[in-house]
Amino acid sequence: MDDFRWVLILAGALGIGGLLWHGLWSLRKQQRGSIGKEKPLAELYKEQQERDRDDQGFDGVGVSEVKTLGGESADKSDAQRLEPSFSAISDNEPDPEQVEFQLEQPEAQMSDETPKITAEAEPQPEPETVVSEPEQVLILTVVAAPGDEISGADLLPNMLTLGFKFGDMGIFHRHEDSSGQGAVLFSIANMVKPGTFDVDNMEQFQTPGISLFMTLPNAGDAAQSFNMMLNGAQKLARELKCQVLDESRSVLTNQKIRHYQERIREFERQRLIVS
């Protein structure tokens, strides 16, 4: 009885093992036959969806299939979008002539926009008239009659009327402006050494004569300055009842006046030659 039991157990185990082996063998055979024939998951999913839809195109939850217009053309357009297009790259390439223009354009703009640096001349101040060391001195002397003297009380108002101003070196000067402004054109000095005037005591001042003088070069127009000095000397002589003498203490004549004027012209001519 026990031997028969063991025979049944062994026969059952062999049967079960045979079934397992046959099942595994069949499964492997099916897998080898389906290699290279499996569909993509997307197609499997699509087939499953089609199987699940009813006659009107609705699936189990009532969602219809998305219908596309154009069918194959839509698929082709999708494929074209997915595939890289080399023609698109070539179409976007700039024209060689346009590239050349774009490369040259900045250079033209640089030349147009290049700021022109121009040095604006700053307004220069008017040069001040600089009088160099006198090379010549023209002198006219106004003297009183022999044995007589010029009173300071009479001399001072006449000099002020002619535009003379008391100033440097203790003498009177005639400036470019009669108010006392500007360069000195000519001056008046006392004929008696040291040639100064005691302006605070002019009422007690007495002198035999005064000297009007100008220098060459002159701060103004030399010929015009001489004419002003000559007119001033002649007016003082008339007012003070005096006489006008030249630099040699001789009576001033028309010939001597022309000689003064010729000296001025010659000096100016020589000055132009040197400069």
C-alpha positions in Angstrom: 0.0 0.0 0.0 2.8 2.4 0.8 4.7 1.5 -2.4 1.6 2.3 -4.4 1.3 5.7 -2.7 4.9 6.6 -3.6 4.3 5.6 -7.2 1.4 8.0 -7.5 3.3 10.8 -5.9 6.2 10.3 -8.3 3.9 10.1 -11.3 2.1 13.3 -10.3 5.3 15.1 -9.8 6.5 14.0 -13.3 3.2 15.1 -14.8 3.4 18.5 -13.2 7.0 18.9 -14.3 6.1 17.9 -17.9 3.3 20.5 -18.0 5.6 23.2 -16.7 8.3 22.4 -19.2 5.8 22.3 -22.1 4.4 25.7 -21.0 7.8 27.3 -20.8 8.8 25.8 -24.2 5.7 27.1 -25.9 6.2 30.6 -24.4 9.8 30.8 -25.6 8.7 29.7 -29.1 6.1 32.4 -29.3 8.6 35.0 -28.2 11.1 34.0 -30.8 8.5 34.1 -33.5 7.3 37.6 -32.5 10.8 39.2 -32.4 11.0 42.1 -34.9 7.2 42.0 -35.3 6.1 43.8 -32.2 4.2 47.0 -32.9 5.1 50.3 -31.2 3.2 51.1 -28.1 1.6 54.0 -29.9 0.1 51.7 -32.5 -1.0 49.2 -29.9 -2.7 52.0 -28.0 -4.4 53.2 -31.2 -5.7 49.7 -32.0 -6.9 49.3 -28.5 -8.8 52.6 -28.8 -10.3 51.6 -32.1 -11.5 48.3 -30.7 -13.1 50.1 -27.8 -15.0 52.6 -29.9 -18.5 52.0 -31.1 -20.0 52.5 -34.5 -20.3 56.3 -34.1 -16.6 56.7 -33.1 -17.2 57.2 -29.4 -15.2 55.3 -26.8 -16.4 53.9 -23.6 -16.4 57.3 -21.8 -18.1 59.2 -24.7 -15.0 60.8 -26.2 -15.0 60.8 -30.0 -11.9 60.3 -32.2 -10.2 63.5 -33.3 -10.6 63.8 -37.0 -8.0 65.6 -39.0 -8.4 67.2 -42.3 -6.0 66.4 -45.0 -5.2 63.0 -43.8 -2.0 62.0 -45.4 -1.0 65.6 -46.0 -1.2 66.3 -42.3 1.0 63.4 -41.6 3.4 64.5 -44.2 3.4 68.1 -42.8 4.1 66.6 -39.4 7.0 64.6 -40.8 8.3 67.6 -42.5 8.2 69.6 -39.3 10.0 66.9 -37.4 12.7 66.3 -40.0 15.5 68.9 -40.1 15.3 71.0 -43.1 18.6 72.1 -44.6 16.9 74.3 -47.1 15.6 76.5 -44.3 19.1 77.1 -43.2 20.2 78.0 -46.6 17.2 80.3 -47.2 18.0 82.3 -44.0 21.6 82.9 -45.0 22.1 86.5 -45.9 22.9 87.5 -49.5 26.6 87.8 -50.0 26.1 91.3 -51.5 24.0 92.3 -48.5 26.7 91.0 -46.1 29.3 93.1 -47.9 27.1 96.1 -47.7 26.5 95.6 -44.0 30.2 95.2 -43.4 31.0 98.4 -45.2 28.1 100.5 -43.8 29.6 100.9 -40.2 32.7 102.2 -41.7 30.8 104.8 -43.6 28.9 105.7 -40.5 32.0 106.0 -38.5 33.4 108.4 -41.1 30.2 110.4 -41.1 29.9 110.5 -37.3 33.5 111.1 -36.6 33.5 114.3 -34.6 35.4 117.1 -36.1 37.6 118.6 -33.5 38.0 122.2 -34.2 39.9 124.4 -31.8 37.8 127.4 -31.3 40.0 130.5 -31.0 39.4 132.0 -27.6 38.8 135.7 -27.7 42.2 137.3 -27.1 42.3 140.4 -25.0 43.3 143.5 -26.9 47.0 143.9 -26.6 48.0 146.7 -24.3 50.1 149.4 -25.9 53.6 148.9 -24.6 55.9 151.8 -24.9 59.5 150.8 -25.2 62.4 152.9 -24.0 62.3 156.3 -25.8 64.6 156.6 -28.7 63.8 160.3 -29.4 62.3 163.1 -27.3 60.5 166.1 -28.9 60.5 169.2 -26.6 58.6 172.5 -26.8 59.3 175.2 -24.1 57.0 177.9 -22.9 58.9 180.7 -21.3 58.0 184.0 -19.7 59.3 187.3 -20.9 62.8 188.2 -19.7 62.8 189.2 -16.1 59.3 187.8 -15.6 57.9 184.5 -14.2 54.9 182.3 -14.6 52.6 182.1 -11.6 51.4 178.8 -10.4 48.0 180.3 -9.7 47.7 181.2 -13.4 49.4 178.0 -14.7 47.4 175.4 -12.9 43.8 176.2 -14.2 45.1 176.5 -17.7 46.8 173.1 -17.6 43.7 171.5 -16.2 41.6 173.1 -18.9 43.8 171.4 -21.5 43.3 168.0 -19.9 46.6 167.6 -18.0 46.5 165.6 -14.8 49.1 165.6 -12.0 50.7 162.2 -11.7 53.9 160.2 -11.7 57.3 161.8 -11.2 55.5 164.9 -9.7 54.6 166.4 -13.1 51.5 166.8 -15.3 50.5 164.3 -18.0 48.1 164.4 -21.0 46.5 161.0 -21.4 44.6 159.5 -24.3 41.4 160.4 -22.4 41.1 163.9 -21.0 39.7 162.3 -17.8 43.1 161.0 -17.1 42.5 157.4 -18.4 44.7 155.6 -21.0 48.3 155.9 -22.0 50.3 159.1 -21.6 50.7 161.0 -24.9 52.9 163.9 -23.6 53.8 165.7 -20.4 54.6 169.0 -18.8 57.7 169.5 -16.5 59.1 172.5 -14.7 61.9 174.0 -16.6 63.8 174.5 -13.3 65.4 171.4 -11.8 64.4 168.9 -10.6 61.5 169.6 -12.9 58.6 168.8 -10.5 55.7 170.8 -9.3 54.6 171.5 -5.7 50.9 170.9 -6.4 49.9 171.6 -2.8 51.5 175.1 -3.0 50.7 176.2 -6.5 49.6 179.6 -5.4 53.1 180.3 -4.2 54.7 178.5 -7.1 56.8 180.6 -9.6 58.9 179.4 -12.6 60.5 181.1 -15.6 59.1 178.4 -17.9 57.7 175.0 -18.5 58.7 172.3 -21.0 56.2 170.1 -22.9 57.7 166.9 -24.2 56.8 163.6 -25.9 58.7 160.5 -26.7 59.2 158.4 -29.8 57.8 155.8 -30.0 54.6 157.2 -28.7 51.7 155.4 -27.0 49.3 157.0 -29.6 49.6 158.3 -33.1 52.9 160.2 -33.0 51.9 162.9 -35.5 48.6 163.5 -33.8 50.2 163.6 -30.3 52.7 166.2 -31.6 49.9 168.4 -33.0 48.1 168.2 -29.6 51.2 169.1 -27.8 51.9 172.0 -30.2 48.4 173.4 -29.8 48.6 173.1 -26.0 52.0 175.0 -25.9 50.7 177.8 -28.2 47.5 178.1 -26.1 49.4 178.3 -22.8 51.7 180.9 -24.3 48.8 183.1 -25.3 47.0 182.8 -22.0 50.2 183.4 -19.9 51.7 186.0 -22.3 54.7 183.8 -22.9 56.7 182.6 -25.9 57.2 179.1 -27.4 60.7 177.9 -28.1 62.1 174.8 -29.8 64.5 172.3 -28.3 67.4 174.6 -29.0 65.7 177.4 -27.0 65.1 179.3 -30.2 61.8 180.9 -31.2 59.6 178.2 -32.7 59.1 178.9 -36.4 56.9 177.2 -39.1 60.1 175.7 -40.6 61.0 174.2 -37.2 57.5 172.8 -36.9 57.9 171.1 -40.3 61.3 169.8 -39.1 59.6 168.2 -36.1 57.0 166.6 -38.3 59.6 165.3 -40.7 61.5 163.7 -37.8 58.3 161.9 -36.7 57.7 160.6 -40.3 61.2 159.4 -40.6 61.1 157.6 -37.3 57.9 155.8 -38.2 59.4 154.8 -41.5 62.5 153.4 -40.0 60.4 151.6 -37.4 58.4 149.9 -40.1 61.6 148.8 -41.9 63.0 147.3 -38.8 59.8 145.4 -37.9 
